[in-house]
Every structure is written in C-alpha cells, then in structure tokens.
Amino acid sequence: MSSGTPSWVIAEASRFFTLEPGDLFSFGTTAKGVGRFPHAHRNVDLSARTGTIEIEIEGLGRLANPVVHVATGDS
C-alpha cells in the first residue's frame, strides 16, 4: 500500500480512530488542480448560480448533491 493513497490514509486513520459505518473520508484537489489535472479548475463554471456535485464509486453507487452559489462581500 503506497503512502498517500486513499487506502493508506484510511488504514492509518483506523489505527487511531474507531471507524463506524457511515464515516466519510473526503479527498480532493485544490481549485487549481494538481498532477495530471493542473487546469481542472477551468472546467468549473463560476458564473452558474446553481449546480450539482456528483460522485460515483463503482460497485457502491452514485451520490448527487445540489449546490447554490452564494455571493459574499460587497457585490
């Protein structure tokens, strides 16, 4: 198991915490993207007021959450 992979992170966390059904781990990248996807942020439409964030894990299922952009500051 390679250091830094999701499997490694979960294995390490389970050494210090009791994991329960329903516990979530969230992995992602910065808004600028990293590695193979350095320009991933260019695919995000920041002018959209609403949208859906979806994740799918093969053999487990798909989760979709609606999101609403809320402007902050003096707009």
Backbone hydrogen bonds, N-H to C=O, Kabsch-Sander energy under -0.5 kcal/mol:
donor,donor_aa,acceptor,acceptor_aa,energy
5,T,2,S,-1.7
9,V,5,T,-2.6
10,I,6,P,-2.5
11,A,7,S,-2.3
12,E,8,W,-2.8
13,A,9,V,-2.7
14,S,10,I,-2.3
15,R,11,A,-0.6
15,R,12,E,-1.2
16,F,12,E,-0.6
16,F,13,A,-1.4
17,F,13,A,-2.3
19,L,17,F,-0.7
23,D,20,E,-2.3
27,F,25,F,-0.5
33,G,30,T,-1.6
37,F,34,V,-2.5
40,A,37,F,-1.6
42,R,39,H,-1.9
43,N,40,A,-1.8
44,V,41,H,-1.4
45,D,43,N,-0.5
46,L,44,V,-1.1
48,A,45,D,-1.1
51,G,67,V,-1.9
53,I,65,N,-2.9
54,E,52,T,-0.5
55,I,63,L,-2.4
57,I,61,G,-2.8
58,E,56,E,-0.5
60,L,57,I,-2.6
61,G,57,I,-2.4
63,L,55,I,-3.0
65,N,53,I,-2.7
67,V,51,G,-2.6
69,H,49,R,-3.2
71,A,69,H,-0.5
75,S,73,G,-1.5
